[in-house]
Amino acid sequence: MRPKVQNILPMKIKTTSKTIFFSALFLCAACNDPAHNPNEYESVFLQKEDKKATFVTKSKPKKIILMIGDGMGLTHITAGSIAKKSPLALEKFRHIGLVKTHSTKLITDSAAGATAMATGQKTYNGAIAMDEKQNKLKTIVEIAEENDWATGIITSTHVTHATPACFFSHQAERRNVNEAVALEFLSTNIEVLMGGGWKYFNNRADGRDLLAEAEKKGYFIADNMDKFEDYIPKKTICLISPELPERYKVRGDFLPKATQKSIEILNKNSNFFVMIEGGQIDWGGHGKNSEYIIEEMLDFDRAVAKALAFAEKDGNTLVVVTADHETGGYSINGGDLKTGEVQGAFTSDYHTATMVPIFAYGVGAESFTGVYDNTEIFFKLKYLMGL
């Protein structure tokens, strides 16, 4: 039995090669995902505010884990797979697409890329959840909180960095706003915040100790994951470094542990949304450093494995994994499959316009196949969350 396709646009949609392409992708992906029976859902073309349509299913997950590998292109994933010498957790996903990453310029930065995913709008490079006229844009996290979803922000960079900041803060320019972003967090209801950057909270120019203020608001404050032990607080801020955390070989398994703990905390609620960033894959690309890329890619993949294990067991969860852009124009020109050696080369020390992959697993995963702009991620998530 084929899934029933319902047209909810107010205008008639003509059958085109594009709609046939999407339908074929949808049917093929659905049949190959062991988590879903193709007879159990319908698909729709959702009309958005800009009058364009985006492909979604009518499935409604209760929990969403959005994972962003900053700077993670196909080559970064390939390099991690070669070095690991065994399949990545990402290779378990069966619903896969490609995302266009441009901002209002061809080459995006992390701020504009994250803003597009968090708010559904393209903007200028450097903007943190602001439009081209520097008006604040409401983020998926803010919308979720308004609708009683528990939320979390996890990153292996500092929590005031561009990508995490775009999900809860609003700044016209990403530079030199770390203390302002930290102050904005205190006015939110976000339950979980984990990463680096404690100096922006309690070693501030204004003399305020935002961590002490947060503790009075009921947050459990920690500076490393061991502080939790078996404790599962209702709300927490865990900041493991004064600024940017050290790279993986120094900081260790913070990201997988933070992923696991954040899910445990947020799962005490009926619905939750969490954004988890593997932020230093990007730093390896900027440094033209294959070793750095690979260790951060594998660290991120271990975090993906934690999220996937939860989703497989839970049955009401959607996991989406993508990137804000590709960094480095990274390629593999040689190496050895047996030893895991990767010989990498780079065309740039900055971002490129190359499309990035998107992977989805769980309830509503069928919605993420195909090729589309990064803004579509916001609209797909918002619809699937019923917001």
Summary of the structure (lengths in Angstrom):
residues: 387
radius of gyration: 20.0
end to end distance: 29.9
largest distance: 64.6
contacts: 1411
relative contact order: 0.22
helix: 36%
strand: 23%
